[in-house]
Amino acid sequence: MTDRMTTPSAELMLARFPEDSRDQLRAWDASDEYLLRHLADSGQALDGTVVVVGDRWGALTTALGAHGPVQVTDSFLTREATRANLARNGADPASVRLLTTRDAMPGRTDVLLVRVPKSLALLEDQLLRLAPSVHGGTVVVGTGMVKEIHTSTLKLFERILGPTRTSLAEKKARLIFCTPNPGLARPANPWPLSYTLPDGIGPVSGRTVVNEAGVFCAERLDIGTRFFLRHLPYGAGGEGTGGDGADGGRIVDLGCGNGVVGTAMALARPASEVLFVDESYQAVASAEATYRVNTDDAAERGKAEFRVGDGLNGLPEASVDLVLTNPPFHSHQATTDATAWRMFGGARRTLRPGGELWVVGNRHLGYHVKLRRLFGNSELVASDAKFVVLKAVRR
Ligand SMILES: C[S@@+](CC[C@H](N)C(=O)[O-])C[C@H]1O[C@@H](n2cnc3c(N)ncnc32)[C@H](O)[C@@H]1O
């Protein structure tokens, strides 16, 4: 849905990405409005380099377009939304710099605006990476919904940048004001974090997983992923319970996170090519690192590809043999199954006839209904009290 946002300086038409007319969710919230109102009411000069971190759908970057902001995001969807929203409002795309979490941070930051992300780890990593560019005169203002700002959030600002206080709440949003202290002894950046996988989960048992900040389940294996790993189609000798298990072919780890699923397949089926896809730059970097620490052979390495994107968009039709996914059911804080639908639809389009989509999910999510609707079939591969592994075949 495209909707009109009234800011102190303009009326903007904004939408999320991908734009969906059935989607009633706006591309901004009260915390974006509060921050923009504060900047206008306080007469804050936005001189020098303005850095916007954590903008969800580009509302802040678009509203502040005249100040030539630098956006830092971990999300491919945020980048696409920002580009589309800038264009929708006639902004010159060249006036804005769009950086990802994997890029070098700006050398100097004069105004730092932080839309508090869902992940405290991502906030920690971003503040630590930006801190060297912050000086005693940098204006730092954070914003978020009250439920997203915790004592731990404020402590991070305190520990990394300097003294921090919050505003009163307005429309369930709150601002964070931080006065940078350039003399502060900053903590070392703990990211990326690695952990060792448990036993009994197939080819990755006892292996190492590398996690960049903000990645799904960065400190321990997700229980759904664990169940999935016990039932993947590894082939003869593996622990999978289904699929023809033939080696070779093209496998996609869709929504790869730290890449544990695709790495398990690469180890079990070394003649296969594995494509790791995620919309998070940190996730794709983690997947690449996980894959590399577990495959020491140069020939094996040639068989993996790492791609940041929206699901399977951009992949040719009928080009893959197996898609494996533990789909997200949250998108930037909102609970939604729209992404899972897009992923399943993308799998139907990109699988070759006879190719299979394997999905793990909570039983209550009812993915089998969606799979039957899209593929005309859905088979239960495994289940326990909480999870199901389902398989759909492209006929
Ligand atoms: C439930 S996590 C699963 C991660 C990993 N496969 C695992 O099992 O640990 C879902 C993943 O999907 C990714 N994701 C969300 N929306 C996406 C999209 N539109 N396209 C690709 N990946 C997406 C998230 O960033 C997240 O890493």
The ligand as an SDF file (V2000), in Angstrom:
LIG
                    3D

 27 29  0  0  0  0  0  0  0  0999 V2000
   13.8230  -18.2610   10.2660 C   0  0  0  0  0  0  0  0  0  0  0  0
   15.3100  -17.5680    9.5640 S   0  0  0  0  0  0  0  0  0  0  0  0
   16.1550  -19.0440    9.0220 C   0  0  0  0  0  0  0  0  0  0  0  0
   17.6480  -18.8730    8.9010 C   0  0  0  0  0  0  0  0  0  0  0  0
   18.4390  -20.1780    8.6590 C   0  0  0  0  0  0  0  0  0  0  0  0
   18.0030  -20.8340    7.4500 N   0  0  0  0  0  0  0  0  0  0  0  0
   18.2830  -21.0870    9.8530 C   0  0  0  0  0  0  0  0  0  0  0  0
   17.4680  -22.0110    9.7500 O   0  0  0  0  0  0  0  0  0  0  0  0
   18.9470  -20.8580   10.8710 O   0  0  0  0  0  0  0  0  0  0  0  0
   14.6840  -16.8380    8.0770 C   0  0  0  0  0  0  0  0  0  0  0  0
   15.7070  -16.1140    7.2330 C   0  0  0  0  0  0  0  0  0  0  0  0
   15.0390  -15.5640    6.0880 O   0  0  0  0  0  0  0  0  0  0  0  0
   15.6120  -14.3190    5.7700 C   0  0  0  0  0  0  0  0  0  0  0  0
   14.6760  -13.5270    4.9470 N   0  0  0  0  0  0  0  0  0  0  0  0
   13.6400  -12.7530    5.3560 C   0  0  0  0  0  0  0  0  0  0  0  0
   13.0130  -12.2120    4.3090 N   0  0  0  0  0  0  0  0  0  0  0  0
   13.6600  -12.6480    3.1910 C   0  0  0  0  0  0  0  0  0  0  0  0
   13.4830  -12.4290    1.8040 C   0  0  0  0  0  0  0  0  0  0  0  0
   12.5000  -11.6640    1.3540 N   0  0  0  0  0  0  0  0  0  0  0  0
   14.3380  -13.0190    0.9490 N   0  0  0  0  0  0  0  0  0  0  0  0
   15.3560  -13.8060    1.4140 C   0  0  0  0  0  0  0  0  0  0  0  0
   15.5570  -14.0580    2.7180 N   0  0  0  0  0  0  0  0  0  0  0  0
   14.7280  -13.4920    3.5970 C   0  0  0  0  0  0  0  0  0  0  0  0
   15.9250  -13.7170    7.1280 C   0  0  0  0  0  0  0  0  0  0  0  0
   16.9080  -12.7030    7.0190 O   0  0  0  0  0  0  0  0  0  0  0  0
   16.3990  -14.9420    7.9060 C   0  0  0  0  0  0  0  0  0  0  0  0
   17.7950  -15.1090    7.8130 O   0  0  0  0  0  0  0  0  0  0  0  0
  1  2  1  0
  2  3  1  0
  2 10  1  0
  3  4  1  0
  4  5  1  0
  5  6  1  0
  5  7  1  0
  7  8  2  0
  7  9  1  0
 10 11  1  0
 11 12  1  0
 11 26  1  0
 12 13  1  0
 13 14  1  0
 13 24  1  0
 14 15  1  0
 14 23  1  0
 15 16  2  0
 16 17  1  0
 17 18  1  0
 17 23  2  0
 18 19  1  0
 18 20  2  0
 20 21  1  0
 21 22  2  0
 22 23  1  0
 24 25  1  0
 24 26  1  0
 26 27  1  0
M  CHG  2   2   1   9  -1
M  END
$$$$
